[in-house]
Amino acid sequence: MVSYCQVEGINTFFVVEVSAAAINSYETDMLYNNFVEGIIQPEFRAINGDMFIYCKINGMKSLDDISDRGIMSMEQAVALIRSLCSVVMETGEYMLEPDNLLIESDKIFYSDAEKSFRYVYVPGQGTDVRMGIKNLVEKIIKSCLLYTSPSPRDGATS
């Protein structure tokens, strides 16, 4: 799977190249015709026989951008976990596969305007959502511990 950010005029998209053979038309129809809370509304484009999913991310930051700057608070970490649980449940409401959510820190986006985390759904991806959640939670806990642990300048000793 190839993914990248692309600017088109005033819009910024997160683009994922997918195998057209792996995509279930039912899933694409559900995503196209419904607004699934927590999932970035995708646009499906076929270019030269290849299938691309375009997710508009105007004004959003990836989770990597947030955590690399050391500005992810404990409240944001809790909100991320809650939104992750919510989006997994929401996929079930629309008969979508949670395993098709991209649960990686560079593919999860935060909107300051909406104060919410948004996820990318790729039909036919079939990753293990449980492993993705486990890896993400480990990363969040490590970053929160690093962010909240006292530094040697604060008088703490090892």
N, C-alpha and C positions, 0 to 999 in steps of 0.2 A: 504494500500500500504506500503510495506516494502522497504526501500532503505538504502544503505550503500556503503562504499568504500572498494574495494578489490584489493590487489596487486597480480599480477600473473607474476612472473619473473621480467622483467624490466618495465612492464606496470602497470599502475594504472587505475582501472575502477570505475565508479560510477554505481552501480547495482540497478535496480528497479525490484522487483517481481510484476508481473501483472497477472490478471485473463485471462487465455487463451480464455475463452468464451466472454470476453468483447472486445477483439482485432479484429479490422476490417482488413481483409486480404488486402484490397485495400491500406490502410494506410501503412501497413508493406511493401508492394511491392513498394510504392512510396518512402518510406524512404530507402529501401534497394537498389533501382535502381537509385536514384538521390542524388545529393549533395544539400541539402537545406541550403542556406546561413544563418548562425546564429544558426543552430541546430547541436549539436554534433552527428556525424554519429553513429547510433546505430548498435549493433550486437544483433541479436535475438537468444536466446538459450533456448531449452526445456530440462529440467533436471527432471527426475522422474515425468513427467506429469505436472510440474510447468513451467511457462513461465517467462523468465528473459530477461531484456534489459540491455546490457552492453554498457556503453558509456566511451570511452577511454579519460581520463583526464590528461594524462602525462603533467607535467609542468604547470598545471592550478591551480588556487586558487579559492576557493568558495568566493562568495560575503561576506559571514560571516567572512571568514578569513581576507579579506581586511578591512571591516568596524570595526572588533574587534580590529585591530591594530591601528585604527585611521589614516590610510594612504589613505583613499578615498578622493581625491580632488574634488573640484566643477566641474572641467573639466571631471573627470571620472564619476561623477554623471550624467552630461549632456549626456556623451557618452552612459551610461547605458540606459537612457530613449530613446535616439535615436535608439539604437540597439534593444530595446524592441519593439518600434513601427515598425521597419524594419522587425523583425522576425515575428511579427503578420501579416504584409502584405505579407511576403514571404510564410507563410503557406497557404494563400489564393491562391497564384499562383500555388501551387501544389495540390490544393483541399484537404488540410489537415485542421483539426479543430483546431483553436487557443485555444479552451478550453482544449486541450490535452497537452499544454505547461505547464511545472512545473514552475510557477512564485513564487518561494520562495527563500529567500536569501541563504539558504544552498544548493540549487539545481541550482544556476546560477554560471557559472564559467568564470574566466577571464584568458586570455592567455597573458602573458607579451611579448612573442615572436611576436604574431600577433597584440597585442594591441587591442584586441576585446573581447567582452562578448559572451559567447556561452550558449545555452539553451538546456535543456533535453525535448524531446518530447516523451510522453507515450501514444500510441494508446489506446483508450477506457477509459482514465482517467476521462475525462469529468468534470474538475473543472471549476469554473467561472473565466475566464481570466480577466474580468473587476475587480472583487474583488481582485484577485491576484495583478493586477497592482496598484490598489488603496492602498492596504496594503504595497506593496513594495515602492511606492513613499512616503508614510507617513514615513516609516522607514528611507529612504534616507534623506528626509528633516530634520527629527529629528537628524540624525547623522551629517549632514552638519551644522546644527545650533549649535550643541554641539561643533563641531570641530572649527567653526569660531567665536563663542561667546567669548568675552573677559573674562579672569579669574579675580578674585578679586586681584590677584597680579599685574595685569596690571593697577591698579588704578581705575577700574570701581566700582561703588557702586550700590547697589540694591535699 
